[in-house]
Amino acid sequence: MTKSLKALACLLVAAFLCTSFPPPAAAADDAYRLKPGDTLAISVWREEVLDRELTVLPDGSITFPLAGRIEVEGLSTPEVEKLVGDALAEYLAEPVVTVGVLAVGGNRVYLVGKIANPGPVVLAGPTTIAQILSVIGAFDRFADEDEIKILRGTGENARYIHFDYDDLIDGENPQGASMLLEAGDVIVVP
């Protein structure tokens, strides 16, 4: 078989594989959901005058030129691209909108109580309770490490989740230690 026939055969096989088995689409549930405090970069192709860096407001909205106020909290960036594009379609022919997340300032948890470094911590990615405890600094000498609680939710949906630091140190309860934190969680060290 000549080199050109081999190359052609490889191309045909590659083309068949690419068309027969499309790449898996990312699940919509896996997409990052916007939160108040996140910073976005929004651009419109060939409309540089509209390019903006915006922070999602505490009410979950942004305000974009020509599009006005748009609720974005809980949406993914492709969903925001569609909303902004639809709003701009009244003024522009087939607008192409791109939305990127510059900073995840809304993806915070809060540390309070008898620890060296209380305050907010921005989660750069999925973070467990064990991982966040590694960044808090030292416990106060009077801290009750076996009574750590995570306050999750607000209002009627608020609940406490118990966490025993001694279990982590003793290698017990791996499910509890690997529990993922959620934005807005408050870790209380009494």
C-alpha positions in Angstrom: 0.0 0.0 0.0 1.4 3.4 -1.0 1.9 6.2 1.5 -0.9 8.3 -0.2 -3.4 5.3 0.1 -2.5 4.8 3.7 -3.0 8.6 4.4 -6.3 8.5 2.6 -7.4 5.4 4.5 -6.4 7.1 7.8 -8.4 10.2 6.9 -11.5 8.2 6.0 -11.3 6.3 9.3 -10.9 9.5 11.2 -13.7 11.2 9.4 -16.0 8.1 10.1 -15.1 8.1 13.8 -15.6 11.9 14.2 -19.1 11.8 12.5 -20.2 8.5 14.0 -19.3 9.3 17.6 -19.8 13.0 18.4 -18.1 14.3 21.5 -20.3 14.1 24.6 -22.0 17.3 25.4 -21.4 18.8 28.8 -24.3 18.3 31.1 -26.2 21.5 31.9 -26.1 20.6 35.6 -22.3 20.7 35.5 -22.1 24.3 34.3 -21.1 27.0 36.8 -24.1 28.9 38.0 -23.6 32.7 38.5 -23.9 34.2 41.9 -24.0 37.8 43.2 -20.5 39.1 43.4 -19.2 37.3 40.3 -17.5 39.4 37.8 -18.4 38.9 34.1 -16.7 40.0 30.8 -19.4 40.5 28.2 -18.5 41.2 24.6 -20.5 41.6 21.4 -18.8 40.6 18.2 -18.0 43.7 16.0 -19.5 46.0 18.6 -16.5 46.8 20.8 -18.3 49.9 22.2 -20.7 47.5 24.1 -17.9 45.4 25.7 -18.2 45.5 29.5 -16.9 44.0 32.7 -19.8 43.8 35.1 -20.3 42.5 38.6 -23.5 40.5 39.4 -25.4 42.7 41.8 -26.7 41.5 45.2 -30.2 41.2 43.7 -28.7 38.8 41.1 -28.9 41.1 38.1 -26.7 43.0 35.7 -27.4 46.0 33.5 -26.1 45.9 30.0 -26.3 48.7 27.4 -29.3 48.4 25.1 -30.4 45.2 26.8 -31.2 46.8 30.2 -31.5 44.9 33.5 -31.2 41.1 33.2 -31.6 38.6 36.0 -28.5 36.3 35.8 -28.3 34.7 39.2 -28.4 30.9 38.9 -27.8 30.9 35.2 -24.8 29.6 33.2 -22.8 31.8 30.9 -24.4 30.3 27.7 -27.8 31.1 29.2 -26.7 34.7 29.8 -25.3 34.9 26.3 -28.7 34.0 24.9 -30.6 36.5 27.1 -28.3 39.4 26.2 -28.3 38.4 22.5 -32.1 38.2 22.5 -32.4 41.6 24.1 -29.8 43.1 21.7 -31.6 41.6 18.6 -34.0 44.5 18.8 -31.2 46.9 18.0 -28.5 44.8 16.2 -28.7 42.3 13.3 -27.8 38.8 14.7 -25.7 39.8 17.7 -23.0 37.4 18.7 -22.5 37.7 22.5 -19.8 36.1 24.6 -19.9 35.9 28.4 -16.9 34.9 30.5 -16.5 34.7 34.2 -13.5 36.8 35.3 -13.9 36.2 39.0 -16.0 34.0 41.2 -16.4 36.5 44.0 -19.9 35.2 44.8 -18.6 31.7 45.4 -17.8 32.3 49.1 -18.0 30.5 52.4 -17.6 32.2 55.7 -15.6 31.1 58.7 -16.6 32.2 62.2 -15.7 31.4 65.7 -12.7 30.3 67.6 -10.1 30.2 64.8 -7.1 32.2 63.8 -8.4 33.6 60.5 -12.2 34.1 60.5 -13.9 35.7 57.5 -14.9 35.0 54.0 -13.0 32.6 51.7 -13.6 32.5 48.0 -13.9 28.9 46.6 -11.9 28.6 43.4 -13.5 25.1 42.7 -15.2 22.3 44.5 -14.0 22.4 48.1 -14.7 19.9 50.9 -15.0 20.8 54.6 -11.7 19.1 55.3 -10.0 21.2 52.7 -11.4 24.5 54.0 -10.3 23.6 57.5 -6.8 23.4 56.2 -6.8 27.1 55.3 -8.4 28.5 58.5 -5.1 28.7 60.4 -5.1 27.4 63.9 -8.0 26.7 66.2 -8.2 28.8 69.3 -7.1 26.8 72.3 -10.7 27.0 73.6 -12.3 25.8 70.4 -14.7 22.8 70.6 -13.4 20.9 67.6 -15.8 18.1 67.8 -18.8 20.5 67.6 -18.1 22.3 64.3 -21.3 23.1 62.4 -22.0 24.2 58.9 -24.9 26.6 58.5 -26.5 26.0 55.1 -29.4 27.8 53.5 -31.4 30.8 54.6 -34.7 31.5 56.3 -37.0 28.5 56.6 -34.5 26.4 54.6 -31.6 27.0 57.0 -30.1 23.9 58.7 -27.0 23.0 60.6 -24.8 20.1 59.5 -22.5 18.7 62.3 -18.9 18.0 61.7 -16.5 16.4 64.1 -12.9 17.4 63.4 -11.6 14.6 65.7 -13.1 12.1 63.2 -11.1 13.7 60.4 -7.8 13.4 62.4 -8.7 9.8 63.5 -9.4 8.8 59.9 -13.1 8.2 60.6 -16.2 9.4 58.7 -14.6 9.9 55.3 -18.1 10.8 53.9 -18.4 13.7 56.3 -14.9 15.0 55.7 -15.4 14.9 51.9 -18.7 16.8 52.0 -18.6 19.6 49.4 -19.2 23.1 50.6 -21.8 25.3 48.9 -21.6 29.1 48.3 -22.9 30.9 51.3 -22.1 28.1 53.8 -21.1 29.4 57.2 -18.6 27.2 59.1 -19.0 27.8 62.8 -16.2 26.7 65.2 -17.6 27.1 68.8 
